Amino acid sequence: MRAGPSSPKTSPAVRRRRKKPMTEEEREQAIRDMFENAPIDDEPVTEEELEAIKVGLEDIAAGRYVIWDPDKERRR
């Protein structure tokens, strides 16, 4: 049986008490577990949200966007 996000093995409190950092594999597994066990969003999308999505897609298609570069931010 795999440990889920609410099991003592992977709970935030237990992770804070760890003596050693999580390995990359443990981090990836924790993230997978979070997504697999996340509640389903059952709220309907509103007309306003659909319009905002449409405008955003039109902006992208027209080239009106900025790519965020975290490395560039750190160099400032």
Backbone torsions as a table, in degrees:
resi	resn	phi	psi	omega
1	MET	NA	132.2	-179.2
2	ARG	-83.5	145.1	178.3
3	ALA	-78.7	127.6	177.9
4	GLY	-92.7	178.5	-176.5
5	PRO	-63.7	-22.6	-178.0
6	SER	-97.5	-0.7	179.7
7	SER	-75.6	154.2	-179.4
8	PRO	-59.4	-28.2	-177.5
9	LYS	-65.3	-32.2	-176.0
10	THR	-120.2	9.6	-177.8
11	SER	-65.9	151.9	-179.8
12	PRO	-56.1	-38.1	-179.2
13	ALA	-63.9	-41.0	179.6
14	VAL	-68.7	-40.9	-179.7
15	ARG	-62.7	-35.1	179.2
16	ARG	-66.7	-28.2	-177.8
17	ARG	-88.3	-2.4	-178.2
18	ARG	-59.6	143.0	177.9
19	LYS	-81.0	-29.6	-179.1
20	LYS	-123.7	152.5	179.2
21	PRO	-65.9	155.9	176.8
22	MET	-67.7	145.9	173.9
23	THR	-75.9	166.0	177.8
24	GLU	-58.4	-41.1	179.9
25	GLU	-64.1	-41.4	177.9
26	GLU	-64.8	-40.2	177.9
27	ARG	-63.1	-45.7	-179.7
28	GLU	-62.3	-40.6	179.2
29	GLN	-65.6	-40.2	178.9
30	ALA	-62.2	-40.6	178.9
31	ILE	-66.8	-44.2	177.4
32	ARG	-58.8	-44.7	179.7
33	ASP	-60.5	-41.6	179.2
34	MET	-59.1	-47.5	-178.4
35	PHE	-68.3	-40.8	-178.7
36	GLU	-65.8	-29.3	-176.6
37	ASN	-103.9	7.8	179.8
38	ALA	-70.4	144.5	178.3
39	PRO	-67.9	149.8	179.2
40	ILE	-78.0	133.1	177.8
41	ASP	-81.3	109.2	-177.0
42	ASP	-104.9	11.4	177.5
43	GLU	-78.1	136.1	178.6
44	PRO	-70.4	151.4	177.2
45	VAL	-79.2	132.2	-178.1
46	THR	-82.5	164.2	176.1
47	GLU	-60.9	-38.4	179.3
48	GLU	-62.7	-41.3	178.3
49	GLU	-66.8	-40.3	177.9
50	LEU	-62.0	-40.7	178.7
51	GLU	-64.1	-42.0	179.3
52	ALA	-63.7	-39.4	177.4
53	ILE	-63.3	-44.5	179.6
54	LYS	-59.8	-46.5	179.4
55	VAL	-62.2	-42.9	179.3
56	GLY	-62.0	-43.4	178.1
57	LEU	-65.3	-37.4	176.6
58	GLU	-64.4	-41.3	177.7
59	ASP	-61.2	-43.7	179.1
60	ILE	-63.1	-45.1	-179.6
61	ALA	-61.4	-32.0	-179.4
62	ALA	-87.3	-0.4	178.6
63	GLY	82.9	14.6	-179.4
64	ARG	-93.4	78.6	177.4
65	TYR	-156.2	162.9	178.6
66	VAL	-126.4	133.4	176.5
67	ILE	-88.6	123.4	-179.6
68	TRP	-81.0	128.7	-179.6
69	ASP	-115.3	102.3	-177.6
70	PRO	-62.6	-31.4	177.9
71	ASP	-65.3	-39.2	178.4
72	LYS	-63.5	-39.8	179.0
73	GLU	-62.5	-40.6	-178.9
74	ARG	-68.8	-27.4	-177.4
75	ARG	-78.1	-12.7	-177.5
76	ARG	-69.4	NA	NA
